[in-house]
Amino acid sequence: MEKVINPKKAEWSSLLERPTQTVEDIEATVNEIFQEVKHKGDEAILRYTSLFDGQQLEQIEVSKEQIERAVDNISEELKTAINLAKSNIEWFHKAQITAPVEVETMEGVNCWTQKKAIQKVGLYIPGGSAPLFSTVLMLAVPAQLAGCEEVVLCSPPNKDGSLANEILYTAHLCGIKKVFKVGGIQAIAALTYGSETIPAVYKIFGPGNQFVTVAKQIATKYGVAIDMPAGPSELMVYADESANSAFVASDLLSQAEHGTDSQVVLVTTSKRLFSELEVEINAQMKPLPRKEIAGKAIQNSKLILLEDETLCLDMINEYAPEHLIIVSENEDFFLKGIKNAGSVFVGAYTPESAGDYASGTNHTLPTNGYAKQYSGVNLDSFLKSITFQKISEKGLKNIGPSVELMAEAEGLQAHKHAITLRLNQLKRQE
């Protein structure tokens, strides 16, 4: 783990680089797979599933019987835990429902908005060595609340060619009926174009590795919206002298175990914490089942000692972390000053793990610095706003002359004529 003391601001950009490839490095591969899926459909999907996942599948759709078996194979204790998480996520996202906005902008001119669900959405659920069934909750619950008509779930098959029972149970719990054993670039391509088996959608949601992230960005070229560029997981922790070094180390490792391309960063003003943490991380990493993955991620990671809290806050906003933990006796200073972060966890007893699973907030968040421009997934992610207006005869008399003048000034005579025609009609009726 790289240790850095008081780096100059000019060095921050290179110091905080993510360990991921650029779009240019991956784009050619993504485009090739997209075109093959577009023209060959399921045949191409099966070929790439064999190539990348090592699975010779005869059928990519999960049957109703397979889902029912998965439901029976989940322990009651885990079902209770998943249901608790679902309840909290529902509470938090249901609270985001807003009333329509209705305004009379001037006498006789009425404008309003209505939010409508995106009809067809695709949910990408990372699988493989760590099937993220929690992500099913994070995406399917707001999709349900929004009222999306068609929800399609794709997730890569595991080593026996199936999906984890936990993913299937959670999908069933959330009412998802279209589930497919497809991952990676080919899944995003299938959701973009559709195939003989997989329906095309209007918007794609979900995190993934850097290949999935680039595939989602390429999908936008073909008329499909995405939630955000959500790639390999990352965590920044600010901790001061009051922090418990064991707690901080556990938080850093909880993100490092996601994948070898994950990144974790500690920013601190505490020399004690700066000196203790590396030893604590190494001690906690030894018994982890995913210690090899976590170890490689730790190699991409940083311990940074800065002189004061203002510099630490500046570095947080420059890095724009997906997840940010604040452990500080001066937490209000940070809460008021944070401008760029996906999700913030405040205090020693608010581990990032809680938000990953069950606190209620969404864990599908912008990575790679995109928290400067993007929000995490929320209820509005599954909705679109449509504006309406209705103008009475009186309203047209009030607004019409201004519209005529503006249209004429822009040289758009047909626009002006649409107003003039109606105003003249009203004059004749007087």
ZAMARGU-4260 file (C-alpha; in steps of 0.2 Angstrom, whole numbers, plus 5000, padded with zeros to 4 digits):
<rodrens>
0) 5000/5000/5000 | 5008/5016/4995 | 5011/5029/5009 | 5012/5047/5005 | 5015/5062/5016
5) 5009/5079/5012 | 5009/5078/4993 | 5008/5094/4983 | 4992/5099/4975 | 5000/5098/4958
10) 5003/5079/4961 | 4985/5075/4967 | 4979/5071/4950 | 4992/5057/4946 | 4992/5051/4964
15) 4973/5048/4964 | 4972/5039/4947 | 4961/5024/4947 | 4969/5007/4942 | 4957/5005/4927
20) 4960/5004/4908 | 4953/5019/4898 | 4938/5018/4886 | 4950/5018/4871 | 4959/5002/4878
25) 4943/4992/4878 | 4932/5000/4865 | 4937/4990/4850 | 4933/4973/4859 | 4916/4980/4865
30) 4912/4986/4847 | 4916/4969/4840 | 4905/4960/4852 | 4891/4972/4850 | 4891/4970/4832
35) 4891/4951/4833 | 4877/4951/4845 | 4867/4963/4834 | 4868/4952/4819 | 4869/4934/4827
40) 4859/4936/4843 | 4858/4921/4854 | 4871/4912/4844 | 4884/4926/4848 | 4878/4927/4866
45) 4881/4908/4869 | 4898/4909/4860 | 4904/4923/4871 | 4897/4915/4887 | 4907/4900/4882
50) 4923/4910/4879 | 4922/4922/4894 | 4913/4911/4907 | 4918/4894/4902 | 4900/4888/4901
55) 4892/4878/4886 | 4874/4883/4889 | 4859/4876/4880 | 4847/4888/4887 | 4851/4906/4894
60) 4834/4910/4902 | 4831/4904/4919 | 4815/4893/4920 | 4801/4895/4933 | 4806/4878/4940
65) 4824/4883/4943 | 4818/4899/4952 | 4806/4889/4963 | 4821/4877/4968 | 4832/4891/4972
70) 4818/4898/4984 | 4817/4882/4993 | 4836/4881/4995 | 4838/4897/5004 | 4839/4896/5023
75) 4825/4905/5033 | 4838/4915/5042 | 4845/4922/5025 | 4827/4925/5019 | 4823/4935/5035
80) 4839/4945/5032 | 4835/4949/5014 | 4817/4954/5018 | 4824/4966/5031 | 4835/4974/5019
85) 4821/4975/5006 | 4810/4983/5019 | 4823/4997/5023 | 4827/5000/5004 | 4808/5001/5001
90) 4806/5014/5015 | 4820/5025/5009 | 4815/5024/4991 | 4796/5026/4994 | 4800/5042/5003
95) 4807/5049/4987 | 4790/5049/4978 | 4786/5067/4974 | 4769/5075/4970 | 4766/5083/4953
100) 4771/5101/4951 | 4756/5112/4945 | 4759/5131/4941 | 4749/5144/4933 | 4763/5154/4926
105) 4751/5169/4921 | 4733/5170/4920 | 4726/5157/4908 | 4743/5148/4906 | 4744/5132/4916
110) 4759/5121/4916 | 4762/5104/4926 | 4773/5089/4926 | 4770/5071/4928 | 4783/5057/4932
115) 4781/5042/4921 | 4790/5025/4923 | 4803/5020/4910 | 4793/5005/4903 | 4808/4993/4899
120) 4823/4992/4910 | 4838/4980/4911 | 4846/4976/4927 | 4864/4970/4927 | 4869/4960/4942
125) 4888/4955/4944 | 4891/4937/4947 | 4906/4925/4947 | 4916/4923/4963 | 4904/4935/4972
130) 4886/4935/4966 | 4879/4952/4972 | 4861/4947/4976 | 4861/4963/4986 | 4861/4973/4969
135) 4845/4964/4964 | 4837/4973/4979 | 4845/4990/4975 | 4839/4990/4957 | 4823/4980/4957
140) 4815/4988/4972 | 4815/5006/4965 | 4810/4998/4948 | 4795/4991/4956 | 4790/5007/4965
145) 4792/5017/4949 | 4780/5005/4940 | 4792/4999/4926 | 4782/4987/4915 | 4796/4976/4910
150) 4811/4972/4920 | 4824/4961/4913 | 4839/4954/4924 | 4855/4947/4917 | 4869/4940/4927
155) 4884/4929/4922 | 4883/4910/4926 | 4894/4903/4940 | 4905/4888/4938 | 4891/4875/4936
160) 4882/4885/4923 | 4868/4892/4935 | 4864/4908/4944 | 4867/4908/4963 | 4851/4903/4973
165) 4852/4920/4982 | 4851/4930/4966 | 4836/4919/4960 | 4827/4920/4977 | 4829/4939/4978
170) 4823/4941/4960 | 4808/4931/4964 | 4805/4941/4980 | 4805/4957/4969 | 4793/4950/4956
175) 4806/4949/4942 | 4801/4935/4929 | 4813/4937/4915 | 4830/4931/4922 | 4845/4927/4910
180) 4862/4918/4913 | 4872/4931/4903 | 4886/4942/4909 | 4899/4954/4903 | 4899/4964/4887
185) 4887/4952/4878 | 4874/4955/4891 | 4874/4974/4889 | 4874/4971/4870 | 4859/4959/4872
190) 4850/4972/4882 | 4854/4985/4869 | 4849/4976/4853 | 4838/4962/4860 | 4840/4944/4854
195) 4828/4929/4850 | 4827/4927/4869 | 4832/4943/4878 | 4821/4958/4876 | 4829/4975/4872
200) 4827/4988/4885 | 4826/5007/4886 | 4838/5009/4900 | 4852/4998/4908 | 4856/4999/4927
205) 4869/4990/4937 | 4888/4990/4942 | 4901/4979/4934 | 4919/4978/4929 | 4928/4990/4918
210) 4922/4980/4902 | 4904/4981/4908 | 4906/5000/4911 | 4913/5003/4894 | 4900/4992/4886
215) 4886/5003/4895 | 4894/5019/4888 | 4895/5011/4871 | 4876/5006/4873 | 4872/5025/4874
220) 4877/5027/4856 | 4863/5015/4851 | 4849/5024/4859 | 4849/5016/4876 | 4851/5026/4892
225) 4861/5020/4907 | 4861/5024/4925 | 4879/5030/4926 | 4896/5024/4923 | 4898/5012/4938
230) 4914/5002/4937 | 4926/4994/4950 | 4922/4998/4968 | 4931/5011/4977 | 4931/5019/4995
235) 4939/5034/5003 | 4940/5036/5021 | 4944/5052/5031 | 4949/5048/5049 | 4956/5059/5062
240) 4965/5055/5079 | 4949/5049/5086 | 4947/5035/5074 | 4949/5016/5079 | 4962/5009/5067
245) 4954/4992/5067 | 4938/4999/5062 | 4946/5009/5048 | 4956/4994/5042 | 4941/4983/5041
250) 4932/4996/5031 | 4946/4998/5018 | 4947/4979/5016 | 4928/4977/5014 | 4930/4986/4998
255) 4947/4979/4993 | 4939/4962/4993 | 4927/4966/4979 | 4940/4964/4965 | 4958/4966/4960
260) 4954/4983/4951 | 4946/4990/4967 | 4954/5005/4975 | 4954/5011/4993 | 4961/5027/5000
265) 4964/5033/5018 | 4966/5052/5020 | 4971/5057/5038 | 4978/5071/5048 | 4983/5058/5062
270) 5001/5052/5062 | 4996/5038/5074 | 4983/5031/5062 | 4995/5033/5047 | 5008/5023/5055
275) 4997/5009/5062 | 4985/5006/5048 | 4996/4996/5036 | 5000/4983/5050 | 4982/4982/5055
280) 4977/4979/5037 | 4989/4965/5034 | 4984/4957/5050 | 4965/4957/5046 | 4968/4952/5028
285) 4977/4935/5032 | 4961/4925/5037 | 4950/4932/5023 | 4944/4919/5010 | 4947/4933/4997
290) 4964/4939/5003 | 4972/4937/4986 | 4960/4948/4978 | 4960/4960/4992 | 4979/4960/4992
295) 4980/4965/4974 | 4968/4979/4977 | 4978/4985/4992 | 4993/4987/4980 | 4982/5000/4970
300) 4978/5009/4986 | 4985/5024/4996 | 4988/5030/5014 | 4989/5049/5013 | 4994/5060/5027
305) 4989/5078/5025 | 4993/5093/5037 | 4975/5099/5040 | 4956/5095/5038 | 4954/5109/5024
310) 4967/5100/5013 | 4958/5083/5017 | 4942/5090/5011 | 4949/5097/4995 | 4956/5080/4991
315) 4940/5071/4995 | 4931/5083/4982 | 4945/5081/4970 | 4944/5062/4971 | 4925/5061/4971
320) 4924/5044/4979 | 4910/5031/4976 | 4909/5028/4994 | 4916/5040/5008 | 4917/5037/5026
325) 4920/5051/5038 | 4926/5048/5056 | 4930/5065/5063 | 4927/5075/5079 | 4923/5089/5067
330) 4911/5080/5056 | 4900/5095/5053 | 4915/5103/5044 | 4915/5089/5031 | 4896/5087/5030
335) 4894/5105/5025 | 4910/5105/5013 | 4907/5088/5004 | 4903/5092/4986 | 4908/5076/4976
340) 4904/5059/4983 | 4892/5045/4979 | 4887/5040/4996 | 4893/5046/5013 | 4894/5036/5029
345) 4896/5046/5045 | 4904/5041/5061 | 4913/5026/5068 | 4898/5015/5069 | 4892/5017/5051
350) 4902/5005/5041 | 4901/5005/5022 | 4895/4987/5023 | 4878/4993/5030 | 4874/5004/5015
355) 4880/4989/5004 | 4866/4978/5011 | 4852/4985/5022 | 4852/5003/5028 | 4841/5008/5015
360) 4852/5019/5003 | 4856/5013/4986 | 4873/5005/4983 | 4873/5007/4964 | 4884/5023/4964
365) 4896/5033/4952 | 4914/5027/4952 | 4930/5033/4943 | 4927/5052/4948 | 4909/5052/4940
370) 4902/5058/4957 | 4907/5075/4951 | 4893/5074/4938 | 4881/5059/4943 | 4870/5054/4957
375) 4868/5036/4963 | 4853/5026/4958 | 4837/5032/4966 | 4819/5031/4963 | 4820/5045/4949
380) 4832/5035/4940 | 4818/5024/4934 | 4806/5038/4930 | 4805/5052/4917 | 4796/5069/4919
385) 4784/5074/4906 | 4778/5092/4905 | 4761/5097/4901 | 4753/5114/4897 | 4735/5120/4894
390) 4732/5138/4888 | 4714/5146/4889 | 4708/5159/4877 | 4712/5172/4890 | 4729/5165/4892
395) 4733/5165/4873 | 4729/5184/4873 | 4741/5187/4888 | 4755/5177/4881 | 4753/5177/4862
400) 4760/5194/4858 | 4776/5190/4867 | 4778/5174/4858 | 4774/5183/4841 | 4788/5195/4844
405) 4801/5182/4850 | 4797/5170/4835 | 4799/5185/4823 | 4815/5190/4830 | 4822/5172/4828
410) 4816/5172/4810 | 4803/5158/4813 | 4788/5164/4804 | 4778/5148/4805 | 4780/5149/4824
415) 4773/5167/4824 | 4759/5162/4812 | 4753/5148/4824 | 4750/5162/4837 | 4743/5175/4825
420) 4730/5164/4817 | 4723/5160/4834 | 4723/5178/4840 | 4714/5184/4824 | 4701/5171/4827
425) 4698/5177/4845 | 4697/5195/4838 | 4684/5190/4826 | 4673/5182/4840 | 4673/5197/4851
</rodrens>
